[in-house]
Amino acid sequence: MTGLDTALTPLRFLERAASVHPDKPAVIDGERRLTYREFAAAVTRAAHALRASGLTEGARAAFLGTNSAELLIAHYAVPLAGGVLVPLNTRLSPPEVAYICNHSGATLLFGDPDLLRGLGSLAAPELETVTEVIAVPLQDGSEETVEGTTSYATFAARGTDTPLPWEVEDENTVISLNYTSGTTGRPKGVMYTHRGAYLNSLGEVHHQGFDADTTYLWTLPMFHCNGWCTTWALTAASGTHVCLRAVRGPEIWRLIDTHGIDHLAGAPTVLSAIATAEEAHVLEHPLTIVTAGAPPSPTVINKIHQLQATVVHVYGLTESYGPYAVCEPQAAWADLDADALAKKMARQGVGMLTSERLRVVKDATGADGELADVAGDGVEMGEIVMRGNCVMAGYYRDEAGTADAFRGGWFHTGDLGVMHPDGYVQLLDRSKDVVVSGGENISTIEVEQALASHPAVADVAVIGVPDERWGERPKAFVVLTPGTEVTGEDLLAHVKSQIASYKAPRSVEFILELPKTSTGKIRKNELRSQEWEGLEARIN
C-alpha cells in the first residue's frame, strides 16, 4: 500500500453514517431507539470497555445472542477495540459452545440471559480460555442476574467516550470468525477479513437496493455470516436496523405494517412463514425479500410475488461471507408468465458486483492440474467453485482443511449444479445429498420442488434411503399446510406429473415439523441417521 491508500474496513461505514446522518434512526430494538450519533457513541464506549476487560489486539470475543442492539454494537466495537468477533449460533449445545470458544481462544463471552442459563454450569475447565461472561440486557433494556456472570451495565461502565480511530492498519486482518454448522463433523472457523467484509457489504448495498431510506427487518440471524454482512452493509447506506428476536409470522407482519419495513432476508422457510401467516396481505408499499440458504421453490416465489413483494435470490456459504452470487433479473424476463419467471428466479445466478464469476467444474482436472468446466448446456452436472475477495481467508487453525478446500486455486463449495447457456448457474444438490438410484443421479432438490408445487405441501425434505433393488431411492418427509388433507399416493402421482417417474420418492412420510438449523436449513443428516441406522455405509 502507498501513503495515499487507506485500509478497507466496515468501521468506516459507521463513522460516515454518524457524521452524515447523526440524528437519523439507526437501531430499533423493541421500544429502544438509537440514532446514528448514539449508535457510534455506544460502540466507542463498548470498545473502551472491551479493552478495559482485557481484550488485546487480535483477541477474540464470542457472542451468544439473538438479534439485538448489543449484538449489532459488538459487530463494530470488537474490531474497533482491535479484536475479532465470534458470533455463536443460538441453538448450539453447551459442549458445542465450549468447543468453539476453546478453539477460537475467546477470552470474553457475551450472551442473552436465557441462553447463558441454558449452558448450565458450563465453566472452567470446560471453558479453557474465557475469563469473563457478560449477560446482555433484555429487549426492553432491563437486566437479569445470571449467576457467575457480569452485568452489561457493569461492563459498559468500564468504557469512556474518548474517540477512537475508525480504521485498521492492515485490511487483511481478521474481523470475524464464523463457525460452520458442523453437521458432518467438528465446526470449522471461517476467517473473514476487514477487506472482504467491506467489499461484500458494498455488494449487498447494490444488489439489495439499500439507501438512507431503507428500513430493514432482522428476520435473518445476525450470528449467521454476520447477517450476510448486512450488519455492516445497511449501516454503509445509513439505513435503519429493526431487531427481531424470534421469527414468527404474526410479529413479522406487525413490524412490516408498523415500521414500514421495505427490506428483509431469510431462508425459504422464512418466506413460507410470511406467505402463510393469517396476517398476510397484499402490500401497500414496496418490500424486497432476499432469500438464500436453499433453492427456493417456484411455488414459494409465486406466493411472495402475489403479495406484491420482490424476491432477490442470492447464493453463498459461510465461506463466502454469505451471498456470493445473485439471480439478477433480465429485462426479457418481464414478458414471462408467473410460473416461467419463478423458475428463472429459482436459479442461483451470477457472481455479485464485488465477487468473481461462478464456475461449474468436472471431477476430473486437466493434465496441467487446471479445473475443467462442464458444458454450458444446463444439463451436465459439476461442482460449483468460487474465488476472490469475497471468499474466506481460510479455516482458523486448519491448514490442511484450507488447502483441500482451495485445491486447483478455487474454493470448492461441495454443491452440485449446472451452467445454463445464458451463464446463470443453477444448484441441483449438495454433493452428499445426491441419490444414486440404479446408476441414475437424482437431485433431491428437483424432487422437493416438484412436491412443493402441490398446494397441500407446506414444507418438504427428500433424502436417499437404502433400497434392496436400486441401492438407494428417494424418500420424502412432508409437512402439510394446515387444514389440508392428501395421501402419499396423491403426492406421488403429482410428482410423476412434474418430473420423470424414476425420480419419484419410494415413499412419503408425513411429519409435523422438519428438523432445521436456526438459519432455516433442513438438517437432512438427522433424517438420514434415522433411515440408515444399523448400516455401516450410507451409500448403496
C-alpha positions as CSV (number, residue, x, y, z in Angstrom):
1,M,0.0,0.0,0.0
2,T,1.2,3.6,-0.7
3,G,0.8,6.6,1.5
4,L,-2.3,7.5,-0.4
5,D,-4.1,4.2,0.3
6,T,-6.5,3.6,3.1
7,A,-7.1,0.1,4.5
8,L,-10.6,-1.0,3.8
9,T,-12.8,-1.7,6.9
10,P,-16.5,-1.8,7.7
11,L,-15.7,0.5,10.6
12,R,-15.7,3.4,8.1
13,F,-19.4,2.8,7.4
14,L,-20.4,3.7,10.9
15,E,-18.0,6.6,11.1
16,R,-19.6,8.0,7.9
17,A,-23.2,7.4,8.9
18,A,-22.7,9.1,12.3
19,S,-21.1,12.1,10.6
20,V,-23.5,12.5,7.7
21,H,-26.8,11.3,9.3
22,P,-26.2,11.8,13.1
23,D,-29.8,12.2,14.0
24,K,-31.3,9.6,11.7
25,P,-32.8,6.4,13.4
26,A,-30.1,3.7,13.3
27,V,-31.4,0.9,15.6
28,I,-34.8,0.0,16.8
29,D,-34.9,-2.8,19.3
30,G,-38.3,-3.1,20.9
31,E,-39.0,0.3,22.4
32,R,-35.4,1.2,22.5
33,R,-34.1,3.7,19.8
34,L,-30.6,4.8,18.8
35,T,-29.7,7.5,16.3
36,Y,-26.5,7.1,14.4
37,R,-24.8,9.5,16.7
38,E,-25.9,7.4,19.7
39,F,-25.0,4.2,17.9
40,A,-21.4,5.3,17.3
41,A,-21.1,6.6,20.9
42,A,-22.3,3.2,22.2
43,V,-19.8,1.4,20.0
44,T,-16.9,3.7,21.2
45,R,-17.8,3.1,24.9
46,A,-18.1,-0.6,24.3
47,A,-14.7,-0.7,22.5
48,H,-13.0,1.0,25.5
49,A,-14.8,-1.4,27.9
50,L,-13.6,-4.4,25.9
51,R,-10.0,-3.1,26.2
52,A,-10.5,-2.5,29.9
53,S,-11.9,-6.0,30.2
54,G,-8.6,-7.5,28.8
55,L,-9.3,-7.7,25.1
56,T,-6.0,-7.3,23.4
57,E,-5.1,-6.8,19.7
58,G,-6.3,-9.8,17.7
59,A,-8.0,-11.4,20.7
60,R,-11.4,-13.0,20.3
61,A,-14.8,-12.1,21.9
62,A,-17.7,-14.5,21.5
63,F,-21.4,-13.5,21.4
64,L,-24.2,-16.0,22.0
65,G,-27.3,-13.9,21.4
66,T,-30.4,-13.2,19.3
67,N,-30.8,-10.1,17.2
68,S,-30.3,-7.1,19.5
69,A,-28.8,-3.7,19.7
70,E,-26.0,-5.2,21.7
71,L,-25.1,-7.8,19.1
72,L,-25.1,-5.0,16.4
73,I,-22.9,-2.8,18.6
74,A,-20.5,-5.8,19.0
75,H,-20.0,-6.0,15.3
76,Y,-18.3,-2.6,15.4
77,A,-17.0,-2.4,19.0
78,V,-15.0,-5.6,18.9
79,P,-13.0,-4.7,15.7
80,L,-12.7,-1.1,16.9
81,A,-11.0,-2.4,20.0
82,G,-8.7,-4.4,17.7
83,G,-10.4,-7.8,18.4
84,V,-12.1,-10.5,16.4
85,L,-15.8,-11.2,16.9
86,V,-17.0,-14.8,17.2
87,P,-20.8,-14.9,16.7
88,L,-22.3,-18.1,18.1
89,N,-25.4,-20.0,16.8
90,T,-28.1,-19.7,19.4
91,R,-29.1,-23.3,19.0
92,L,-25.7,-24.7,19.9
93,S,-25.5,-27.2,22.8
94,P,-23.3,-26.4,25.8
95,P,-20.5,-28.7,24.5
96,E,-20.6,-27.0,21.1
97,V,-20.4,-23.6,22.7
98,A,-17.4,-24.8,24.7
99,Y,-15.7,-26.3,21.7
100,I,-16.0,-23.0,19.6
101,C,-14.9,-20.8,22.5
102,N,-11.9,-23.0,23.2
103,H,-11.0,-23.5,19.5
104,S,-11.2,-19.8,18.8
105,G,-9.5,-18.9,22.0
106,A,-12.2,-16.4,23.0
107,T,-11.4,-14.6,26.2
108,L,-14.8,-12.9,26.7
109,L,-18.3,-14.4,26.2
110,F,-21.4,-12.2,25.8
111,G,-24.9,-13.8,25.8
112,D,-28.6,-13.4,26.3
113,P,-29.5,-14.3,29.9
114,D,-31.7,-17.2,29.0
115,L,-29.1,-18.6,26.6
116,L,-26.4,-18.3,29.2
117,R,-28.6,-20.1,31.8
118,G,-29.1,-22.8,29.1
119,L,-25.4,-23.5,29.3
120,G,-26.0,-24.8,32.9
121,S,-22.9,-25.0,35.0
122,L,-20.6,-24.6,32.0
123,A,-17.4,-23.0,33.3
124,A,-13.8,-23.8,33.8
125,P,-12.4,-26.3,33.0
126,E,-14.9,-26.6,30.1
127,L,-14.3,-23.0,29.0
128,E,-10.5,-23.1,28.8
129,T,-9.8,-19.5,27.6
130,V,-12.9,-17.5,28.6
131,T,-12.0,-15.2,31.6
132,E,-15.4,-13.4,31.9
133,V,-19.0,-14.0,30.9
134,I,-21.2,-10.9,30.4
135,A,-25.1,-11.1,30.3
136,V,-26.6,-8.6,27.9
137,P,-29.9,-6.7,28.5
138,L,-33.4,-7.9,27.6
139,Q,-35.2,-6.2,24.7
140,D,-36.6,-3.5,27.0
141,G,-33.2,-2.7,28.3
142,S,-33.6,-4.2,31.7
143,E,-31.1,-6.6,33.1
144,E,-31.5,-10.1,34.6
145,T,-29.0,-11.5,37.1
146,V,-27.3,-14.7,35.9
147,E,-25.1,-16.4,38.4
148,G,-21.4,-16.3,37.6
149,T,-21.7,-13.5,35.0
150,T,-21.1,-9.8,34.9
151,S,-24.0,-7.4,34.0
152,Y,-23.8,-5.5,30.8
153,A,-24.1,-2.2,32.8
154,T,-21.1,-3.1,34.8
155,F,-19.2,-4.0,31.7
156,A,-20.2,-0.8,29.9
157,A,-19.2,1.4,32.9
158,R,-15.6,0.4,32.2
159,G,-15.8,2.4,28.9
160,T,-15.2,6.0,28.1
161,D,-16.2,8.4,25.3
162,T,-12.7,9.1,24.2
163,P,-12.7,9.0,20.4
164,L,-11.0,6.0,18.7
165,P,-9.8,5.9,15.1
166,W,-12.3,4.1,12.8
167,E,-9.6,2.3,11.0
168,V,-7.2,-0.6,10.9
169,E,-3.5,-0.8,9.8
170,D,-3.9,-4.0,7.7
171,E,-7.2,-4.6,5.8
172,N,-6.3,-8.3,5.6
173,T,-6.5,-8.8,9.4
174,V,-9.4,-11.0,10.6
175,I,-12.6,-9.1,11.7
176,S,-14.8,-12.1,12.4
177,L,-14.6,-15.9,12.9
178,N,-17.8,-17.6,11.8
179,Y,-18.1,-21.3,12.6
180,T,-19.8,-23.7,10.1
181,S,-22.8,-25.7,11.3
182,G,-20.7,-28.8,11.9
183,T,-23.5,-31.2,10.8
184,T,-20.9,-33.6,9.3
185,G,-18.1,-33.1,11.8
186,R,-16.5,-30.5,14.0
187,P,-17.4,-26.9,13.0
188,K,-14.7,-25.0,11.2
189,G,-13.8,-21.4,12.0
190,V,-14.1,-19.4,8.8
191,M,-11.9,-16.3,8.8
192,Y,-13.4,-13.0,7.4
193,T,-11.1,-10.1,6.8
194,H,-11.8,-6.4,7.1
195,R,-11.3,-6.1,3.3
196,G,-13.6,-9.0,2.4
197,A,-16.3,-7.8,4.8
198,Y,-16.1,-4.2,3.3
199,L,-16.4,-5.4,-0.3
200,N,-19.1,-8.0,0.4
201,S,-21.1,-5.2,2.2
202,L,-20.9,-2.9,-0.8
203,G,-22.1,-5.8,-3.0
204,E,-25.1,-6.2,-0.6
205,V,-25.9,-2.5,-0.8
206,H,-26.0,-2.6,-4.6
207,H,-27.9,-5.9,-5.1
208,Q,-30.4,-5.5,-2.2
209,G,-31.0,-1.9,-3.1
210,F,-30.2,-0.3,0.2
211,D,-30.2,3.5,0.7
212,A,-30.7,6.0,3.5
213,D,-34.5,5.5,3.4
214,T,-34.2,1.7,3.9
215,T,-35.9,0.2,7.0
216,Y,-34.6,-3.4,7.4
217,L,-36.2,-6.1,9.5
218,W,-33.8,-8.5,11.0
219,T,-35.5,-11.8,10.2
220,L,-32.1,-13.2,9.4
221,P,-29.9,-14.1,12.4
222,M,-27.0,-11.6,12.9
223,F,-24.8,-14.5,14.0
224,H,-25.1,-16.2,10.6
225,C,-22.3,-14.9,8.4
226,N,-22.6,-11.7,10.3
227,G,-26.1,-11.4,9.0
228,W,-24.8,-12.0,5.4
229,C,-22.7,-8.9,6.1
230,T,-25.8,-6.8,6.4
231,T,-24.8,-5.8,9.9
232,W,-22.3,-3.6,8.1
233,A,-23.9,-3.1,4.7
234,L,-27.1,-1.5,6.0
235,T,-25.0,0.9,8.1
236,A,-23.0,1.8,4.9
237,A,-26.3,3.0,3.4
238,S,-27.3,4.7,6.7
239,G,-30.5,2.6,6.8
240,T,-32.5,1.7,9.9
241,H,-31.9,-1.7,11.6
242,V,-35.1,-3.1,13.2
243,C,-34.2,-6.0,15.5
244,L,-36.3,-9.2,15.7
245,R,-35.6,-11.7,18.5
246,A,-37.6,-14.6,17.1
247,V,-39.0,-15.3,13.6
248,R,-42.8,-15.5,13.8
249,G,-45.2,-14.7,11.0
250,P,-47.6,-12.5,13.1
251,E,-44.8,-10.5,14.6
252,I,-43.1,-10.1,11.1
253,W,-46.3,-8.7,9.7
254,R,-46.9,-6.4,12.7
255,L,-43.4,-4.9,12.2
256,I,-43.8,-4.6,8.5
257,D,-47.0,-2.6,8.9
258,T,-45.9,-0.6,12.0
259,H,-42.4,0.5,10.8
260,G,-43.0,0.4,7.0
261,I,-40.4,-2.3,6.6
262,D,-39.1,-2.3,3.0
263,H,-36.3,-5.0,3.2
264,L,-35.8,-8.2,5.0
265,A,-34.0,-11.5,4.3
266,G,-34.1,-15.2,5.2
267,A,-34.2,-18.8,4.1
268,P,-37.1,-20.1,2.1
269,T,-38.8,-21.2,5.3
270,V,-38.9,-17.6,6.4
271,L,-40.7,-16.8,3.1
272,S,-43.1,-19.6,3.8
273,A,-43.8,-18.2,7.3
274,I,-44.6,-14.8,5.8
275,A,-46.8,-16.1,2.9
276,T,-48.8,-18.5,5.1
277,A,-49.4,-16.3,8.1
278,E,-53.0,-15.3,8.8
279,E,-51.9,-11.7,8.8
280,A,-50.5,-11.9,5.3
281,H,-52.0,-9.3,2.9
282,V,-51.2,-7.6,-0.3
283,L,-48.6,-4.9,0.5
284,E,-49.3,-1.2,0.1
285,H,-45.6,-0.3,-0.1
286,P,-42.6,-1.9,-1.8
287,L,-40.9,-4.8,0.1
288,T,-37.8,-6.6,-1.1
289,I,-37.2,-10.0,0.4
290,V,-33.7,-11.6,-0.1
291,T,-33.6,-15.3,0.2
292,A,-30.8,-18.0,0.2
293,G,-29.8,-21.0,2.3
294,A,-31.6,-23.4,0.0
295,P,-33.0,-23.1,-3.5
296,P,-36.5,-21.5,-3.1
297,S,-39.2,-23.4,-4.9
298,P,-41.0,-21.6,-7.7
299,T,-44.2,-22.1,-5.7
300,V,-42.8,-20.0,-2.7
301,I,-41.6,-17.4,-5.1
302,N,-45.0,-17.1,-6.7
303,K,-46.7,-16.8,-3.3
304,I,-44.4,-13.9,-2.4
305,H,-45.0,-12.2,-5.7
306,Q,-48.7,-12.4,-5.2
307,L,-48.2,-10.3,-2.0
308,Q,-46.6,-7.7,-4.3
309,A,-43.2,-8.2,-2.8
310,T,-40.0,-8.5,-4.8
311,V,-37.8,-11.6,-4.3
312,V,-34.0,-11.3,-4.7
313,H,-32.4,-14.8,-4.8
314,V,-28.8,-15.0,-3.7
315,Y,-26.4,-17.8,-3.2
316,G,-23.4,-18.4,-1.0
317,L,-21.9,-20.2,2.0
318,T,-20.4,-19.3,5.3
319,E,-17.0,-19.5,3.5
320,S,-18.1,-16.7,1.1
321,Y,-19.2,-14.1,3.6
322,G,-22.8,-15.2,2.9
323,P,-24.1,-14.2,-0.5
324,Y,-21.6,-14.5,-3.4
325,A,-24.0,-14.8,-6.4
326,V,-27.3,-13.3,-7.3
327,C,-30.1,-14.3,-9.7
328,E,-30.0,-10.9,-11.4
329,P,-33.2,-10.3,-13.4
330,Q,-33.0,-9.7,-17.2
331,A,-35.3,-7.2,-19.0
332,A,-36.5,-10.0,-21.3
333,W,-37.9,-11.9,-18.3
334,A,-40.6,-9.3,-17.9
335,D,-42.6,-11.0,-20.7
336,L,-42.6,-14.4,-19.0
337,D,-45.7,-15.8,-17.2
338,A,-45.6,-16.1,-13.4
339,D,-44.5,-19.8,-13.4
340,A,-41.8,-19.3,-16.0
341,L,-40.4,-16.3,-14.2
342,A,-40.4,-18.1,-10.9
343,K,-38.4,-20.9,-12.4
344,K,-35.9,-18.4,-13.7
345,M,-35.7,-16.7,-10.3
346,A,-35.1,-20.0,-8.5
347,R,-31.6,-20.3,-10.1
348,Q,-28.5,-19.2,-8.2
349,G,-27.4,-16.9,-11.0
350,V,-24.1,-15.0,-11.5
351,G,-21.4,-13.5,-9.3
352,M,-22.3,-10.3,-7.4
353,L,-20.7,-7.0,-8.2
354,T,-17.9,-7.5,-5.8
355,S,-17.5,-11.2,-6.4
356,E,-15.7,-13.1,-9.2
357,R,-17.6,-15.3,-11.6
358,L,-19.0,-18.7,-10.7
359,R,-17.7,-21.8,-12.3
360,V,-19.1,-25.3,-12.5
361,V,-16.3,-27.9,-12.9
362,K,-15.9,-31.6,-13.6
363,D,-14.5,-34.1,-11.1
364,A,-11.5,-34.6,-13.4
365,T,-8.9,-31.9,-14.0
366,G,-6.7,-31.3,-17.0
367,A,-3.2,-32.6,-17.5
368,D,-1.8,-29.4,-16.0
369,G,-4.0,-29.6,-12.9
370,E,-6.4,-26.9,-14.1
371,L,-10.1,-27.4,-13.3
372,A,-12.2,-28.2,-16.3
373,D,-15.6,-26.6,-16.8
374,V,-18.8,-28.5,-17.6
375,A,-20.6,-27.7,-20.8
376,G,-22.8,-24.7,-20.6
377,D,-25.9,-26.6,-21.6
378,G,-27.9,-26.7,-18.4
379,V,-27.5,-30.5,-18.3
380,E,-24.0,-31.6,-17.4
381,M,-23.6,-31.5,-13.7
382,G,-20.5,-30.5,-11.8
383,E,-19.3,-28.8,-8.6
384,I,-19.7,-25.1,-8.1
385,V,-16.4,-23.3,-7.3
386,M,-15.6,-19.7,-6.5
387,R,-12.7,-17.4,-5.6
388,G,-11.8,-13.8,-4.9
389,N,-12.1,-11.1,-2.3
390,C,-15.4,-12.3,-1.0
391,V,-14.2,-15.8,-0.2
392,M,-12.7,-16.6,3.2
393,A,-9.1,-16.2,4.1
394,G,-9.1,-19.8,5.3
395,Y,-10.2,-22.1,8.1
396,Y,-8.8,-21.0,11.5
397,R,-6.1,-23.4,12.8
398,D,-6.8,-25.8,9.9
399,E,-4.2,-25.5,7.2
400,A,-4.9,-29.0,5.8
401,G,-8.7,-28.2,5.5
402,T,-7.9,-24.9,3.9
403,A,-5.6,-26.4,1.3
404,D,-8.2,-29.1,0.4
405,A,-11.0,-26.5,0.1
406,F,-8.9,-24.4,-2.3
407,R,-7.5,-27.2,-4.5
408,G,-6.9,-26.0,-8.0
409,G,-6.9,-22.4,-6.9
410,W,-10.7,-22.2,-6.4
411,F,-12.9,-22.7,-3.3
412,H,-14.9,-26.0,-3.7
413,T,-18.4,-25.5,-2.4
414,G,-19.5,-29.1,-2.3
415,D,-22.6,-28.0,-4.2
416,L,-23.5,-29.6,-7.5
417,G,-25.1,-27.7,-10.3
418,V,-25.3,-26.9,-14.0
419,M,-24.3,-23.9,-16.1
420,H,-27.0,-22.7,-18.3
421,P,-26.4,-21.3,-21.8
422,D,-27.1,-17.7,-20.5
423,G,-24.2,-18.0,-18.0
424,Y,-26.5,-18.5,-15.0
425,V,-25.7,-21.3,-12.5
426,Q,-28.4,-23.5,-11.1
427,L,-27.8,-25.5,-7.9
428,L,-29.1,-29.1,-8.2
429,D,-27.9,-30.6,-4.9
430,R,-25.3,-30.8,-2.2
431,S,-22.8,-33.4,-3.3
432,K,-23.6,-35.5,-0.3
433,D,-27.4,-35.3,-1.0
434,V,-27.4,-36.7,-4.5
435,V,-29.4,-40.0,-4.6
436,V,-27.8,-42.6,-6.8
437,S,-30.6,-45.0,-7.8
438,G,-29.9,-47.8,-10.2
439,G,-27.0,-45.9,-11.6
440,E,-29.0,-42.7,-12.1
441,N,-28.2,-39.4,-10.3
442,I,-31.4,-38.0,-8.8
443,S,-31.4,-34.4,-7.5
444,T,-33.3,-34.2,-4.2
445,I,-33.9,-30.5,-4.8
446,E,-35.7,-31.3,-8.1
447,V,-37.9,-33.8,-6.3
448,E,-38.5,-31.3,-3.4
449,Q,-39.6,-28.6,-5.8
450,A,-42.0,-31.0,-7.5
451,L,-43.6,-31.8,-4.2
452,A,-43.6,-28.2,-3.1
453,S,-45.7,-27.2,-6.1
454,H,-48.6,-29.2,-4.6
455,P,-50.9,-26.8,-2.7
456,A,-51.2,-29.1,0.3
457,V,-47.4,-29.2,0.9
458,A,-46.1,-26.6,3.3
459,D,-42.6,-27.9,3.8
460,V,-40.7,-30.9,2.4
461,A,-37.3,-32.6,2.5
462,V,-36.1,-35.5,0.4
463,I,-33.2,-37.8,1.2
464,G,-31.8,-41.1,-0.2
465,V,-32.7,-44.2,1.8
466,P,-31.5,-47.8,1.3
467,D,-33.3,-49.9,-1.3
468,E,-32.6,-53.6,-1.9
469,R,-33.2,-53.4,-5.6
470,W,-32.0,-50.0,-6.6
471,G,-29.3,-49.3,-3.9
472,E,-31.0,-46.1,-2.9
473,R,-34.3,-44.5,-3.5
474,P,-35.6,-41.0,-2.6
475,K,-37.9,-40.7,0.4
476,A,-39.9,-37.6,1.1
477,F,-40.8,-36.1,4.5
478,V,-43.7,-33.7,4.2
479,V,-45.3,-31.1,6.4
480,L,-48.9,-30.4,5.3
481,T,-50.5,-27.0,5.0
482,P,-52.9,-26.6,8.0
483,G,-56.4,-27.6,7.1
484,T,-55.5,-29.7,4.1
485,E,-55.7,-33.5,3.5
486,V,-53.8,-35.5,1.0
487,T,-52.4,-39.1,0.7
488,G,-48.9,-40.2,-0.1
489,E,-50.3,-41.7,-3.3
490,D,-51.8,-38.4,-4.3
491,L,-48.4,-36.7,-3.9
492,L,-46.5,-39.4,-5.7
493,A,-48.9,-39.0,-8.6
494,H,-48.4,-35.3,-8.6
495,V,-44.6,-35.7,-8.6
496,K,-44.8,-38.0,-11.6
497,S,-46.8,-35.4,-13.5
498,Q,-44.0,-32.9,-12.9
499,I,-40.7,-34.9,-13.4
500,A,-39.5,-38.3,-14.6
501,S,-41.2,-41.2,-12.8
502,Y,-37.9,-42.8,-11.8
503,K,-37.2,-39.7,-9.7
504,A,-40.3,-40.0,-7.6
505,P,-39.9,-40.9,-3.9
506,R,-40.3,-44.5,-2.9
507,S,-42.5,-43.3,0.0
508,V,-43.9,-40.2,1.7
509,E,-43.8,-39.8,5.5
510,F,-46.0,-37.0,6.9
511,I,-44.5,-35.2,9.9
512,L,-45.4,-32.1,12.0
513,E,-42.1,-30.3,11.6
514,L,-38.8,-30.8,9.8
515,P,-35.6,-30.6,11.9
516,K,-33.8,-27.4,11.0
517,T,-30.9,-25.2,11.9
518,S,-31.6,-21.7,13.3
519,T,-31.0,-20.3,9.8
520,G,-33.7,-22.4,8.3
521,K,-31.6,-25.1,6.7
522,I,-33.1,-28.6,7.0
523,R,-30.9,-31.0,9.0
524,K,-31.0,-33.8,6.5
525,N,-28.3,-35.6,8.4
526,E,-30.8,-36.2,11.2
527,L,-33.3,-37.7,8.8
528,R,-30.6,-39.9,7.2
529,S,-29.4,-41.1,10.6
530,Q,-32.9,-42.5,11.3
531,E,-33.2,-44.2,7.9
532,W,-29.6,-45.6,7.8
533,E,-29.4,-46.7,11.4
534,G,-27.5,-50.0,11.7
535,L,-25.8,-49.8,8.4
536,E,-22.0,-49.3,8.1
537,A,-22.1,-47.2,5.0
538,R,-24.7,-44.5,4.0
539,I,-24.4,-45.3,0.3
540,N,-25.5,-48.4,-1.6
